[in-house]
Amino acid sequence: MSQESMNFYKRTLALVIPMALQNLINVGISSIDVVMLGKVGEKVLSGASLGAQVQFIMGLLLFGVTSGAAVLMAQYWGKRDMGSIETIFAIAVKIAFVAGVVFTLAAFIMPQVLMSFFTNDSEVMANGVLYLRVVCFSYIPNALVMVYLNSIRSMEKVGIGLVTYLFSLITNIIVNALLIFGYFGFPKLGVIGAAAGTVAARLVEFIIVIIYDRKFNDVFKFRFKSLRMKNKVLAGDFLKISAPVIANELMWGLGLSTMTAIFGHLGSAATAANSVTQVCRNLATVVAFGVANAAAVLIGKVIGEGKKDLAKVYGGRFIKLSIGTGIFGSLVILCARPVILSVLVLSDDAKKLLSVMILIMSYYVIAQSYNTTLIVGIFRGGGDTRFGFFLDFIFMWGISILAGAVAAFILELPAIATAFILYCDEVIKIPVSTWRYKTYKWLNDVTRTKT
């Protein structure tokens, strides 16, 4: 192995390991509610899981904003242009704050309306409403923390994200245990306790990020006066790069939420099975998303440094890593399957469906790892933010969701058959994403010499 290759893998591991652990912990934060509420009952679990879809959609909007910002930030980081980075960050913060306010008001004022999109089960809906009216107070701090951590990640600062989410997870577990089950004399609040645990965890994240920014970040510090900065050129670049990413992430997220809604209308057993399956998928792809994010950072940086040939070499290496991490995730799911089925308190119908859906997910995550590394990592790192939008529009919405809705509501096929159809999009998009990679049309320098 050459010295250059060794340097690449060292830099990649330095990014992937903390980001994968961060992803694992972040997934754990959202999974704790599922695991603990799974011991309370199927209706409670389903209500909280469906209620969490609101935050999931907001998170995808923010991920789109920060991913678009990170495309520019990573390439400006390669040029060490901190002024442009600060301006782009300020734009992302303003969007995140507005999004947090809008989602908070919507979840607090009209939770019944939001829950009606996901289920027609009155008991599930009632639990979801209780969950939303409390958990909505976590949205604004969560939005600001997400923008901050994702932004500084593009400058190769990844350790603070791991620390932040570790303390967040610990907080969530403790508060959940105290308030869901009423340990040590605390009130037994059930689904409301789970929501309170999430709020507490997000506030801890916010406090840690503030302390880090003020005391320890030696590369970049947030300044309130940067919110008043105006740069029409950079704002235009941000819109051009970020708009397709935001649309892509919202389309993908709304697609997953639509799938969840389809399962929600098939009954609480299907809802519960799908909720657990999503947790399995999230856990199995933590390393894959770490690889994809590392690809976006490193490829964007070398392009910003003017090394496009090296970016091509990096792309090939990241593809190999994506296949390996996908296989690893598949093995994790298969090994966890018997444990999951034995631990959760679910109906026989839910367990039967869950057993098959985990098998479906075992090959789905391999395809997702590959496509995510290409679309979220390599393509976006190279400034190609539009292609992913068209892929999801065609394959996710035009094929899997449309066919799944027909299967569920018109043909009235069993939930297992519907699940197989709904989770086919990542597999069938592989040939097209591979073709796009081989054209090298994704390789673009989107920065400006003067801003």
RODRENGU-274580 format. One record per residue: residue in three letters; x, y, z of N, C-alpha, C in turn. Coordinates in steps of 0.1 Angstrom, whole numbers, plus 5000, padded with zeros to 4 digits. Example, Ala and Ser with C-alpha at 12.3 -4.5 7.8 and 13.67 -1.06 7.14 Angstrom:
ala513249435078512349555078513249675078ser512849785071513749895071512950005079
***
This chain:
met500949885000500050005000500950125000ser500650224991501450344990501250435002gln502150535004501950625015500750715013glu500450745001499150824998497950745002ser497950614999496750535003496650525018met497750505025497750495039497250625046asn497650735040497250865045495650885043phe495250835032493750845029492950765039tyr493350635042492650555051492750605065lys493850665069494050725082493050835084arg493050925074492151035074490650995074thr490350895066489050845065488550785079leu489450705085489050645098488950745108ala489750855108489650955117488351035117leu487651025105486351085103485250985106val485450865100484350765100484050715114ile485150685122484950625135484050715144pro484450835146483650925155482250955149met482150965136480850995130479950875130ala480550745129479750625130479250615144leu480150635154479750635168478650735171gln478850855165477850965167476550915161asn476550865149475350815143474650705152leu475550615157475050505165474350565178ile474950655184474450715196473150795193asn473150865182471950945178470850855175val471150745168470050645166469550585179gly470550565188470150515201469150605208ile469350735207468450835213467050815208ser466950795195465550775189465050635192ser465950545194465550405196465150375210ile465650455219465350425233463850425236asp463150525230461650535231461050405226val461450355215460850235209461150115218val462350095223462649985231461849985245met461850105251461250115264459750115263leu459150185253457750185251457250045246gly458149975239457749835235457449745247lys457949785259457549705271456349755277val455849865273454549925278453349875271gly453449875258452349825250452449865235glu451749795226451849815212451249945208lys450149985214449450115210450350235214val450950225226451750335231453050345222leu453650235219454750225210454450285196ser453350245191452950295177452650445178gly451950495188451650635189452950725189ala453950685198455150755199455950745186ser455950635180456750615167456250695156leu454850705155454250785145454450935148gly454350965160454551105164455951155161ala456851065162458251095160458551125145gln457551095137457751125122457751275120val457151355128457251495126458651555128gln459351505138460651545140461551495130phe461251375125462051305114461951395102ile460851445098460651525086461451655088met461351715100462151835103463651805102gly464051695107465451655107465951645093leu465151595084465551575070465651715063leu464651805066464751935061466152005065leu466451985078467652045083468851975077phe468751845075469951775070470151815055gly469051845048469251905035469852035035val469452125044470052255046471552245049thr471852165059473252155063474152075053ser473551985046474351905036474651995024gly473652085020473952175010475052275014ala474952325027475952415032477252345033ala477252225037478552145038479252125025val478552115014479152105001480052224999leu479552345001480252464999481352485010met480952455023481952465034483152375032ala482952255028484052155026485052205015gln484452265004485352304994486052444997tyr485352525005485952655010486952615021trp486752515028487752465038489052425031gly488852365019490052325011490852455007lys490152565006490852695003491152775015arg490652725027490852805039490252945039asp489052945033488353075032487253075043met487653125055486853125066485753225066gly485953335059484953435057483653385050ser483953305039482853245032482153145040ile482853065048482352965056481353025067glu481853135073481053195083479653255077thr479753305065478553355059477553245056ile478053135051477253015047476552965060phe477352955070476852895083475752985088ala475853115087474853205092473553185085ile473653165072472353145064471753015069ala472452905071471952785076471252795090val471952875099471352895112470052955111lys469853065103468653135102467453045097ile467852965087466852865082466452765092ala467452715100467152615110466252665121phe466552795125465652855136464252865132val464052915120462652935114461952795113ala462652695108462052565107461752505121gly462552525131462352485144461052545150val460952675148459752745153458452695146val458452675133457352635126456852495130phe457852405131457452265135457052255149thr457552345158457152345172455652385173leu455352495166453952545167453052445161ala453352385150452452295143452252175152ala453252115159453052005167452352035180phe452452155185451752195197450352235195ile450052305184448752355181447852255175met448352175165447452085158448051935157pro448351875168448851745168447951635162gln446551665165445651565159445651565144val445851685138445851685123447151615118leu448251635125449451575121449351415122met448851375133448751225135447751165126ser446751235121445751175112446351135099phe447551195095448251155083448751015084phe449050975096449750845098448950735103thr447750755109446950645115445550685116asn444650585115443250615118442750535131asp443750485138443450415151443350515162ser442250525168441950635178442950625190glu443250505195444050495206445550525203val445950485191447350515186447450665185met446450725179446450875177446450945190ala445750905200445650975213447050975219asn447750855218449150855224450050935216gly449850945203450751035195450551175198val449351215201449051355204449751395217leu449651305227450251335240451751345238tyr452351265230453751265227454251395220leu453451435210453851555203453751685211arg452751695219452651815227453751845237val454551745240455651755249456951765241val457151665232458351655225458651775215cys457651845212457851965203458752065209phe458952065222459852165228461352135226ser461552015220462951975217463352025203tyr462452075195462652095181463652205178ile463552325185464352435182465852405187pro466052365199467452325203468052215194asn467252125190467752015181468152075167ala467352165162467652225149468952305149leu469152385160470452465161471652375163val471452275171472652175174472952105161met471952055154472251985141472952065131val472552195129473252275120474752305124tyr474952325137476252355142477152235140leu476752115144477651995144477851955129asn476851955121477051925107477952015099ser477852145104478652245097480152225100ile480452215113481852205117482452075113arg481551975110482051845105482751865091ser482251955084482851975070484252035071met484552085084485952135086486752035094glu486251905093486951795099486951795115lys485951865120485851865135484651775138val484951645142483951545144483851495158gly484851515167484851465180483751525189ile483451645188482451715196481051655194gly480851615182479551545179479351415187leu480451345188480451215195480151245210val480851345216480751375230479251425233thr478851515224477451575226476451465226tyr476451375216475351275216475551165226leu476751145231476951045242476251095255phe476451225258475751275270474251285268ser473851315256472451315252471751185254leu472451075250471950935251471750905266ile472850935274472750905288471650975295thr471451105291470351175297468951115293asn468851075280467651025276467250895283ile468250805285467950675291467550705306ile468250795313467850815327466450875328val466250985321464951045322463850955317asn464050885306463050785302462750685313ala463750625318463550525329462750575341leu463050695345462350755356460950795353leu460650845341459350895338458450805330ile458950705323458150615316457650505326phe458550455334458150345343457950395358gly458250515361458050575374459050515385tyr460250505381461250455391461550555401phe462050515413462450595424461450705428gly460250675427459150765432458750865422phe459250865410458850965400457450915394pro456751005388455450975383455550885371lys454650785369454750695358453950755346leu454650815337453950895327453850825313gly454450715311454350635298454850715287val454050745277454450805265454850955267ile454251015277454651155280456051155286gly456451055294457751035299458851025288ala458450945278459350935267459651065260ala458551145258458751275252459551365260ala459351365273460151445283461651405282gly461951275281463251235280463951285268thr463251295256463851345244464051495246val463151575252463351715254464651735263ala464751665274465851675283467251645275ala467151545267468451505259468851615250arg467851675243468151785233468651905240leu468151945252468652055259470052035264val470451915268471751885271472751905259glu472251855248473051875235473352025233phe472252105235472452245232473452315241ile473352275254474252335264475752295261ile475952175257477252125254477852195242val477052215232477552285220477852425223ile477052495231477352635235478752645242ile478952555252480152555259481352525250tyr481252425241482252395231482652515222asp481552575217481852685208482552805215arg482152835227482752945234484152915240lys484352795244485652765251486652685243phe486252595234487152495229487352495214asn486452555206486552545192487652645187asp488752595182489852685178489852715163val488852655156488752675141487652775137phe486552765144485352835140484552865152lys484052995154483153035165481953105159phe480853075165479653145161479653285166arg479253375157479153525162477753575157phe477053635167475753685164475753785152lys476853865151476853965141476953905127ser477353775126477353705113475953685108leu474953685116473553665112473153785104arg473853905106473454025098474254035085met475153945083475953955070475153925058lys475354005048474653985035475653975024asn475553865016476453835005475553764995lys475053844985474153794975474753684967val476053694964476753584956476653454963leu477153454976477153334984475753284987ala474853374989473453334991472853264979gly473253314967472853254955473453114953asp474753104956475352974955474752874965phe474452924977473852834987472552784983leu471652874977470352834972470552734961lys471452764952471652674940472052534944ile472952524954473452394959472452334968ser471952404977471152354988469752314984ala469152394975467752364971467452224967pro468352174957468152034953468351934965val469251964974469551874985468351874995ile467851994998466652005006465451925000ala465251954987464151884980464351734981asn465651684979465951544979465651484992glu466151555003466051495016464551495020leu463851605017462351605020461651495013met461951485000461351374992461551244998trp462851215001463151085007462551065021gly462551175029461951165042460451155042leu459851235033458351215031458051085026gly458951025018458750895012458650795023leu459650795033459650705044458450725053ser458050855055456850885063455650835056thr455550835043454450785035454350635037met455550565036455550425039455050395053thr455450475062455050455076453550475077ala452950575070451550595069450750485063ile451350425053450750305046450650195057phe451750165064451750065074450750095085gly450750225088449850275099448350245096his448050255083446650225079446350075077leu447449995079447249845078447049785092gly447049875102446849825116448049845125ser447749835138448849855148449949755147ala449649635143450649525142451649565132ala451149605120452049655109452849775113thr452149865120452849985125453949955134ala453749875144454749835154455949765147ala455649665138456649595131457549685123asn456949785116457649875108458549965116ser457950005128458750095137460050025142val459949905145461149825150462049805138thr461549775126462349755114463149875111gln462549995113463250125110464450145120val464250105132465250115142466450015138cys466149895133467149805128467849865117arg467149925107467849985096468750095100asn468250185109469150295114470350245120leu470250145129471450085136472450025126ala471849955116472749885106473449975097thr473050095096473650185086474450295092val474750285105475450395112476850415106val477550295103478850305097478750355083ala477750305076477650345062477450495060phe476650555069476450695068477750775073gly478450705082479750765085480650775073val480750665065481550665053481050765043ala479750775041479150875032479551015036asn479451045049479751185053481251215052ala482051105055483451125053483851155038ala483151085029483351105015483051245011ala481951295016481551435012482651535017val483151515029484151605035485451595027leu485951475025487251465019487251495004ile486251444997486151474983485951624981gly485151684989484951834987486151904990lys486951865000488151935004489251924993val489451804987490451794977490051864964ile488751874961488351944950488552094952gly488352144964488652284968490152314967glu490952214969492352224967492852214953gly491952184944492252174930492752044925lys492451934933493051804930491851714925lys491351734913490251654908490651514905asp491851484901492251354898492251264911leu492651334922492651264935491251234939ala490351324936488951304940488351184933lys488751154921488351034914488850914921val490150914925490750804932489950784946tyr489750884953488950874965487550814963gly486950854952485550804949485550654948gly486550594941486650454939486850384953arg487650444961487950374974486750384983phe485950494982484750504991483750404986ile483650374973482650274969482950144975lys484250104975484649974981484249974995leu484550085002484250085016482650075019ser481950135010480450125011479949985010ile480449905001480049765000480349695012gly481549715018481949645030481049685042thr480749805043479949855054478549805053gly478049795040476749745038476549595042ile477549515039477549375043477649365058phe478449445064478549445079477249475085gly476549575080475249615085474149505083ser474249435072473349325070473549215080leu474849185083475149075093474649115107val474749245110474349295123472849275125ile472049305114470549285115470249135116leu470849055109470548905110470948855123cys472048895129472448845142471548895153ala470949025151470149075161468649025161arg468348965149466948925147466348845158pro466948735162466348645172466248715186val467148805189467148875202465948975202ile465749045191464649145189463349075191leu463148965184461848895184461548835198ser462548815206462348755219462148855230val462648975228462649085238461349165238leu460949205226459749305225458449235228val457549305235456249265238455349305227leu455149215217454249245205453249125203ser452249155196451249055192451848955183asp451248835182451748735173451848785158asp450848855154450848905140451949005138ala452249095148453349185147454649115146lys454849015154456048935154456348865141lys455248805136455448735123455848835112leu455248945112455549045101456949105104leu457249125116458649185119459749085115ser459448955117460448855114460848855099val459848875090460048885076460649015072met460149125078460649255075462149275078ile462549205089464049215092464849145081leu464349035076465048965065465049055052ile463949125050463949225038465049325040met465149375053466049485056467449445055ser467749315056469149265056469849275043tyr469049275032469649305019469449455015tyr468349515020468049655017469249745022val469849715034470849805039472149795031ile472449685024473549675015473449775004ala472249774997471949864986471950014991gln471350035003471350175008472750225011ser473650145017474950185020475650225007tyr475550154996476150184983475650314978asn474250324977473650444971473950564979thr473850554992474150665001475550725000thr476450634999477850674997478050754984leu477350704973477450774960476750904961ile475450904965474651024964474951134974val474951084987475151184998476651215000gly477551114997478951134998479651194986ile479851104976480651134965480051244956phe478751224952478151324943478051464950arg477551464962477451594969478751664972gly479751584976481051634978481651704965gly481251644954481651704941480751814936gly479751854944478851964940477651924932asp477451784930476351734922475251704932thr474351804934473251784944471951764937arg471851764924470551744918470151604914phe471151524911470851384906470151304916gly470451314929469751234939468251264940phe467951384937466551424937465751344926phe466351344915465651264904465551114906leu466651064912466650924915465450884925asp465350964936464250934945462950964940phe462751064931461551094925461050974916ile461950924909461650814900461450684907phe462450644915462450504920461650494933met461850594942461150584955459650614953trp459350724947457950774946457250704934gly457950704923457350664910457150514910ile457950434917457850294916457450234930ser458350234940458050164952456850214960ile456750344962455550394970454250384962leu454350414949453150404941452650254941ala453550164938453250024937452749974951gly453450024962453149974975451750024979ala451350144975450050194978448950114971val449250084959448350004951448149864957ala449249804961449249674968448449674981ala448549784989447949795002446449825001phe446149924992444749974993443849934981ile444449894970443549854959443549704958leu444749644957444849494956444649424970glu444849504980444649454994445549334997leu446749344992447749234995448149225009pro448649115014449049105028450149205031ala450349235044451349335048452749295044ile453049165044454349115041454649155026ala453749125017453949155003454049305001thr453249385008453349535007454749575011ala455249525022456549555027457649525017phe457549415011458549375000458549474989ile457449524985457349624974457849754978leu457449804990457849934995459349944997tyr459949835001461449845003462249784991cys461849824979462649774968463449884961asp463250014965463750124957465250134957glu465850104969467350114969468050014960val467449894959467949784951467849824936ile466749874932466549894917467250024912lys467650114921468350234917469850214915ile470350104919471850074918472450094904pro471850034894472450054881472550194876val471550284879471550424875472550504883ser472650484896473550554904475050514900thr475250394897476550344892476950414879trp475950424870476150484857476550634859arg475850704868476150844870477550864876tyr478050774884479350784890480450764879lys480150674870481150654859481250764849thr480250854848480350964839481251074844tyr481451084857482251184864481651324862lys480351324859479651454858479451514872trp479751444883479551484896480751564901leu481851574893483051634898483151784894asn482751864904482752014901483252094912asp483952204909484452294919483352404919val482652414931481452514931481852634939thr483152654943483552774950483852894941arg484053004947484453124939485753184945thr486553234936487853294940487653414949lys486653494945486253614953484853614957thr484553634970483153634974482953764981
***
